Amino acid sequence: MNGPVITVLDQRAMTWLLAGLGLTILPHLINLPLWAAILAVGIGMWRWLATRRNWHLPNNTIKLLLTLGLLIAVFVNYGTLVGRESGTALLVLMMGLKLVELRQRRDVLVLMFMAYFILVTHFLYSQTIPLAAYVMLVAWLLISLHMHLTSLDQRPMRHSLRSAAGLMLLGLPLMLALFVLFPRAAGPIWGLPKDAYAGMTGLDDSMSPGAISHLSQSDAVAFRVKFDGPAPPPAKRYWRGPVLWSTDGRNWNPGPQLRQPDWQTPELAWHDNSIAYTVTLEPHNRNWLFVLDLPATASEHGRIGREYQLTSSKKVRQRLKYHMVSYTDYLTGELPEIERRLGLQLPQDSNPRTFELGQSLRQNARSEINIVEQALAMFREQPFVYSLSPPLLTSNDPSDQFLFESRTGFCEHYASSFTMLMRAAGIPARVVTGYQGGELNPVDDYYIVRQRDAHAWAEVWLAGQGWVRIDPTAAVAPERVERSINTSLLGAGEAVRFNVPHSELLAKAWQQLQLNLDAINNRWNQWVLGYGPKQQAEFLHNLGLDITDWRSLAWKFLLIIGGLFALITAFVLIPRQKQIDPVLKSYQRFCRKLARRGLLRGENETATDFAKRVKANRPELSEQVDRITALYSHLRYANKSSDKQLLQFKQRVIEFNP
Amino acid sequence: MGVTALHSWLDKLPPRLRPRGIRYQAASAKQTATLRGKRIFILPTKQGMVFFTVLLLMLLGAINYSNSMAFVLTFWLGSVTLVSMLYTYRNLVNLDIKLSGAEPCFAGGHAAFHLILTNHQLRQRFDIDARNATGINAVASIARQDHTQITLAVPASQRGRSQLGRITLSSCYPLGLFRAWAYVDVEAETLVYPHPSDHSPLPPQGQGSGERKQTHEEGSDDFHGFRAYHPGDSPRHINWKALAREHGLVTKQFQRHQSPELWFDWHDTRGADIETRLSQLCRWLLDADNQQQRYGLRLPGEVLPPAQGKNQLEQCLARLALFGEST
């Protein structure tokens, strides 16, 4: 042990180190630009070969040039050095550079610190259970490497892995206590980089052809709903999002009035009983919250505007849970003049045929309801096709092209042209976007609404009824509102098929598995990822801690953490009792069994002598006693003995019954 | 304030004011020092401070992004760090240390101090660093319920005595984020002989030693016997016949019948200062011993009668090492 101290990393240590660092950056490789990913992997491979072949490491000038080059490359690629993406790329590449100059064991620590930091950045991209498990496993490997490579003692990696596991297990209770008790603050302390929320999907507050069908390809969860009572039927599960007033004939926008604050929340007159439910909304980096058509109460998380749309003052960047009450049958009040004007507005000199059709509907119809019915009948009776990948509308009059030529479209095409048609016929109308339907998860009895359930429909204002929801898509494809689309079964260009229940056992089992997984995910989201200020207050309150007095809470926090640490300290520092040899322990048990029958082993009696005496007294036990004594002598005194023999010995003693 | 600065500051305190751990324990060949808990210090290392900064950054990130899994990882690494502190302490506590021996050396060489570290624990101890005030160190791991010997080779530049003095036993195991240490005063001393001067012929023997000188010149060595060959034996003395008979290398031994006694006298040496003269004497002693002569040493105020062998050499060299000491 007291030999020369080895400070240079040898081949074996280097291989372990590179494996650990490789696993650390692995999930980032898909986020990095190709050149950076290739460079990072390349540096690792070069370093491995350099150790193996004893290559010279580059000198300071080359390292300096490399550093500058990488800084510039990252800056050129991202336009910044501080964002989430560029920061990650920079960290990974700088770790590569550090690896280039790595020679001594003591330099390993810096690399380890960088690797720990890179580990935590994975969670800025995803926090799913598999990734979390992966990161924790890599953390274990890193701690083991940290221990292995900083130690001068040349012990096998196996030992470090075991010690690191021990460290982590002892740290686990402390970690859990800190996680639960550490005060959580709402929202960022300082500004986040602009790209912090890149990649969050969701409905936009504008709609153009293809926008929603794009979302329909995504199985990502938009939100989950738990109804307090029975759920409304699928045909009534319209989840209201942005309401769009203004159009140029192709694109739809909310219009400028959305932000006028002086509009009061309108009174609703409702027909049926209220439906109470809790929505857990996935972050989508936008202001609107989705509610069942139509919401009756405001929520602490947002206010209800004139258009019965729930909007939050902040963009939803964390999973948000809110409780709501809605009514599926309702009567809205009078139509203010400004809404009438907006609801009839049509772009000039565009879609002339749509305009003409609207005009003629108006002339031939007996009532406003009749106009709506005729329009829907047209969708139903003429060869309109509901398709996820409709032909592009290239004309300057997209509505005309859709209604009279292609007649193939997705919900946004129907909603858009129907609304324009109504406006042309003089009926105030608007487009509403949101989600429709939702899949029941029977495991925990909640509904999953996915991005693929994104939908667009129309609302028309009818005298005496107020705003009435009209879904032209339902006229074309009534199944759309009964079942959700299963896009994974869909080939490009095919007409949409709907989720038909499979009879096959396998498909059912698969579905059940999916639902179970989603239930686990949901709990993970609610309890682990969604553990924020509110959940913490709730949890601490349930624990019986007074959450109003922060000073006493801080004391209790310190007390709990301190107490826990004291327990761990005691566990670590109190010396273990010397372990009794398992062979001896079993033999003593054998002796105790005989002692109960009056056969006491003498102080200095050897096992063989004792066995002789026992056999003389109880000849019927001869065979058993001989076996046990022989095994005991072998295990105690022979140089070689196997675990199997020990097991056999133990078993025989257990079965021994004098 | 750096950790090193704190150490030296604590060291400068008058003993009364020092914390308990600074009232060092003593270890010697007879006395075993046990590193009791109260005498062990523990502080973060420089790398530890860097790691805390990294953890703090991770925590700020977790708070800012309200990222639960980032909290989990940060808290877990933090907890592991805290537990590692306990491991560091445990790695050092109740370690026994004892002096097992010290080897003298010549000035310019290294005096070796052997220490025995005993681990009574049921756990292995790793990377225990023993270091004296001048920074000479040795690192060792000790298996469970085992002991190991470490050697501190202290450079000795000056003739006289070399002391090991206070040593610091420390360990940064397992993660290098904390350093636990304890001081032990080791009562260990060994002699530093003068640096032998360059090879020079043995002094002419005068003052009533002329007779012996003559015998020496005659060189009437008689065959005395055989012994096993040692490297450095003159080829002329090798028994080649024995080698031819496959008896291995055997050296013929000769003994001067009248065994001329050499006297090495302080006054026979020439040199500008004491050290040069002592170096000269040292060289003679070594050469004479090498040639298996009988010799005596005459120093001002002290005379060692002629004798032969290892003991005589050590006695003589010790006199040289301590020459001039007021005893």
Contacts between the chains, C-beta under 8 A, distances in Angstrom:
chain1	res1	chain2	res2	distance
A	1	B	140	4.8
A	1	B	141	5.0
A	1	B	142	7.3
A	1	B	148	5.5
A	2	B	138	6.1
A	2	B	139	7.7
A	2	B	140	4.9
A	2	B	148	6.5
A	2	B	149	6.8
A	2	B	150	5.1
A	2	B	151	6.8
A	5	B	139	5.7
A	109	B	47	4.9
A	109	B	50	7.8
A	109	B	51	7.8
A	109	B	176	6.2
A	110	B	50	7.9
A	113	B	50	6.4
A	113	B	51	5.9
A	113	B	54	4.9
A	116	B	54	6.5
A	116	B	58	7.5
A	116	B	77	6.1
A	117	B	54	5.9
A	117	B	57	7.2
A	117	B	58	6.5
A	119	B	73	6.3
A	120	B	58	5.0
A	120	B	61	6.7
A	120	B	62	7.5
A	120	B	70	5.1
A	120	B	73	5.2
A	120	B	74	6.6
A	123	B	67	5.2
A	123	B	69	4.2
A	123	B	70	4.8
A	123	B	73	7.1
A	124	B	65	6.3
A	124	B	67	6.7
A	124	B	70	7.7
A	127	B	67	7.0
A	127	B	68	6.7
A	127	B	69	4.6
A	132	B	69	5.3
A	132	B	72	7.5
A	135	B	69	7.4
A	135	B	73	6.6
A	136	B	73	7.5
A	136	B	76	7.6
A	139	B	73	6.5
A	139	B	76	7.0
A	139	B	77	7.1
A	143	B	80	6.2
A	143	B	175	7.5
A	146	B	175	5.7
A	146	B	176	7.8
A	147	B	174	4.8
A	147	B	175	6.1
A	150	B	172	7.5
A	150	B	175	6.9
A	150	B	176	4.4
A	151	B	126	5.9
A	151	B	127	5.5
A	151	B	173	6.5
A	151	B	174	7.4
A	152	B	127	5.3
A	152	B	139	5.3
A	153	B	126	4.9
A	153	B	127	5.7
A	153	B	141	4.4
A	155	B	126	7.8
A	155	B	141	7.8
A	163	B	174	6.1
A	167	B	80	5.0
A	167	B	83	5.3
A	167	B	84	6.1
A	167	B	87	7.1
A	167	B	174	7.1
A	168	B	76	6.9
A	168	B	80	5.9
A	170	B	79	7.9
A	170	B	83	4.6
A	171	B	76	6.0
A	171	B	79	3.2
A	171	B	80	4.4
A	171	B	82	7.1
A	171	B	83	5.0
A	172	B	76	7.4
A	172	B	79	7.3
A	174	B	75	7.6
A	174	B	78	8.0
A	174	B	79	3.8
A	174	B	82	6.7
A	174	B	83	7.6
A	175	B	72	6.8
A	175	B	75	4.4
A	175	B	76	4.3
A	175	B	78	7.6
A	175	B	79	4.5
A	178	B	71	8.0
A	178	B	75	4.1
A	178	B	78	7.1
A	178	B	79	7.0
A	179	B	68	7.9
A	179	B	71	5.7
A	179	B	72	5.9
A	179	B	75	5.5
A	182	B	71	7.0
A	182	B	75	7.2
A	184	B	63	7.9
A	184	B	66	7.3
A	185	B	63	6.0
A	185	B	66	7.8
A	186	B	66	7.4
A	187	B	66	7.2
A	188	B	64	4.6
A	188	B	65	7.1
A	188	B	66	7.5
A	189	B	60	7.2
A	189	B	63	6.1
A	189	B	64	5.2
A	190	B	64	6.5
A	192	B	64	6.6
A	192	B	65	7.0
A	196	B	65	7.2
A	318	B	66	5.4
A	528	B	68	5.6
A	528	B	69	7.7
A	528	B	72	7.9
A	529	B	68	4.7
A	529	B	69	7.1
A	530	B	68	7.5
A	531	B	68	5.5
A	532	B	66	6.2
A	565	B	82	6.5
A	568	B	82	7.9
A	568	B	83	6.3
A	568	B	86	7.1
A	569	B	86	5.7
A	572	B	83	6.9
A	572	B	86	4.3
A	572	B	87	6.9
A	572	B	90	6.0
A	573	B	86	6.5
A	573	B	89	7.3
A	573	B	90	5.8
A	573	B	93	7.5
A	575	B	121	6.7
A	575	B	122	7.1
A	576	B	122	5.4
A	578	B	122	6.6
A	579	B	122	7.4
